[in-house]
Amino acid sequence: MLTNAPARAEGSVGPGRLDSQPGMDLGLRGCRALVTGASRGLGRACAEALIAEGARVFICARGREGIARAATEIGAVGWSVADLSKAEDVDRVVAGAIAALGGLDILVTNAGGPPIGAFESADDGDWAIGYQLTLMSAVRLIRAALPALKASGRGRIVNLTGYGVKEPISDLVVSDALRAAVTVMAKTIATDLAPFGITVNDIAPGPILTDRLREIHAARAAATGISLEEQLERAAAELPVRRLGRPEEVGKLCAYLCSAHAGFITGQAIVVDGGHNRSI
C-alpha cells in the first residue's frame, strides 16, 4: 500500500485525517478507499468511519456542492462529481480515485435509491432507473476496480443494499428486487475473488434515520394522512430496540468489514435493522 501524498484529483482537499479513536486497531491506517454516494447518509458515514481509522478515502456523489462540502468536513483525500447510473462516470471516478490514492484497497458501493412505489405503480421507467442506478452501478464499480483490488492483495468490497433483500417491502419493490440482484452477484463473486485475498460483503441497512428514510416515510405518511414525525415515531415503536438506527452504526460496521480482522468474512449479507427482520 502506498501511503505517500497522492497526485491531486478533481476537488482534492488534503491527505485525510489520521485521528483514529481509541480502541481496537482495525489495521486500516494508510489503506486506500473509494466510497461512492458519500455526500450524506450511509455513504458519508462509511467514509467517515474509514477516515477515523486512518484510511485515505476518495468520495463521489452527484451534487458538486454537497460532495465538496462533505470532503472538506470529513477530511477526504479527494472527491469527484458522478452520476453512477452512467457507465462513463463510473469508469472516470474509479480511474480518478486510483490516480489520487496511488492504488485501491477498499471499494464501498452505494447509490441513491430508485423510485418509491408498489408494483402496480412502477412503470418501465422506474425499473430502468433502478436497474442502472442500483444494480449496474455496483457491477460497473466492482468491474472497474478489480485490477487495483487484485493488486492490493487485501482487497475489500462492501455493497450497501437494504434489509428488503431479506424481507421485501411492498412500496420498495423496485429497490428490493434490484438490491437482491446485487446480493446474489456479491455472493457469487465472493467465491471467485477469495483466492486473490479479496472479500465481498453486503450491508443491508434497515430503518436508519437518513434523508432516504425520511423520503420513504413521508410518502407513507401522506398516504395515511398523518405527519412525518408521527410516522417516524410509529416506525421506531415497531422495532424491537424501539428506536431508529443511526448512520454511524452502519459506518462502523463497514470499517470493520474492511479491516484486517475481517479477512475470514466474505459472501455475507449483514442486516442492520434493530431486530426487525425475523428471517434466519
Sequence and secondary structure as in RCSB ss.txt:
>XXXX:A:sequence
MLTNAPARAEGSVGPGRLDSQPGMDLGLRGCRALVTGASRGLGRACAEALIAEGARVFICARGREGIARAATEIG
AVGWSVADLSKAEDVDRVVAGAIAALGGLDILVTNAGGPPIGAFESADDGDWAIGYQLTLMSAVRLIRAALPALK
ASGRGRIVNLTGYGVKEPISDLVVSDALRAAVTVMAKTIATDLAPFGITVNDIAPGPILTDRLREIHAARAAATG
ISLEEQLERAAAELPVRRLGRPEEVGKLCAYLCSAHAGFITGQAIVVDGGHNRSI
>XXXX:A:secstr
   S     TT   S      SS   S TT EEEESS SSHHHHHHHHHHHHTT EEEEEES HHHHHHHHHHHT
 SEEEE  TTSHHHHHHHHHHHHHHHTS SEEEE       B GGG  HHHHHHHIIIIIIHHHHHHHHHHHHHH
HHSS EEEEE  GGGTS  TTBHHHHHHHHHHHHHHHHHHHHHGGGT EEEEEEE SB SHHHHHHHHHHHHHHT
  HHHHHHHHHHTSTTSS B HHHHHHHHHHHTSGGGTT  S EEEESTT     
